[in-house]
Amino acid sequence: PGWLLSPAGRPYLDSILQKNRRRVFGLLERPALPPALAAPTVTYKLFLSGKSGVGKTSLVAALAGTPVPPIHHETLGIEATTVYWPAKPRASGRPVIFQLDFWD
């Protein structure tokens, strides 16, 4: 569970942080790692749906490290947010980077 804070996991965590806050990546950007630490990227598209005002947009903002909207407003259309998260699955023992594409 504490792999990201260990010396082996810290470079992966640093690749998604900027000034100790989660870095917001653009559409064509991704975390940069040295070639020796290159890890495969596993992509998931997560579609959030539900009743209005229950916190879908706030959840995505909190996971992405962006400010949570202080007041409720309807999301027009679909808002796509990409979050990268490094992990080391127990089964493989090799780090991977999860690319989570949230569709809200």
N, C-alpha and C positions, 0 to 999 in steps of 0.2 A: 503493500500500500504506500510506502514512503519512497518509492523508487525515484520519483521526479525530484525530490529534495536531496537524493544521494549524489555523491560525486559523479557516478556514471550517468545519472539522469539529468543532471543540472544543465549540460549543453543543449539538450532537447527542450527543456523548459525555457532557457534563455532565448531560444529561436522564436518563441511565440510571445515573448514579453518585450516591452519597451518602457524603460523607466519604471520597472516593477508593476506595470499594468499590462493587461492583455493587449497585444497589438491588433489593430483592425487591418485586415488584409483586403486589398482590392480584388476585383474580379479575376485578374490575371496573375496575382501574386500568390506566393506560398512561402512557408518558412525556409530560410536558407541554412543549410548545415554543411560542415566540411565534408569532403568526399569520404573520409574515413568513417564518418558517422551517418552516412546516408541510410535512410530507412524507407521502406515501402510505404506508400500512402494508400489507405483504405477509405473509400468514399461511401458515405451514406446520405441519402436524401430523406429528410424528415419533414413530413407535412403535418402542420398543426392546425386542427380545426376544432371548433367548439362554439359555445354561446358567446355573445358579445359581452365584453367587460370582465371576463374571468381571469385575465392575466397572461394570455398567450404571448403578446408582444413584450410584456415585461419579463417573462421568462427568457425569451430569446435575447433580450438586451442584457440581462444579468449573466447569461452564459457567454455572450460575446464580449463582455467587459465594457459595454457602452452604457451611457447613462440611462437609467430607467425613466420613462416618461412620467413627470409628476402628476399629470392629469390624464383622464381617459379621453381618447379620441379614436374613432373608428379607423381601422387600417383599410385604405382604399386598394382594391385589387389584391395582389400578392406581393409581399415584401420578402425578398430572399437575403439571407445572412449566412456567411460561411464562417465556421469556427474550426480551428485546427487544435487537436489535442494529442500529444504524444503519450504513448502507453507501452508497457512491456507485458504482454500476455504471459501468464504462467506456463501455458503449454509449450510455446515456442521458445521463450527466453530471449527472443530478438525484438528490439524496439520497433514499433510501427507508429505512424502518424495517422490519426483518424481525421478525415475531412468531413465535417458534419455540415451539410447544406440544409439549413432550416428554411422552410417555406411557410410563412405565416400569412 
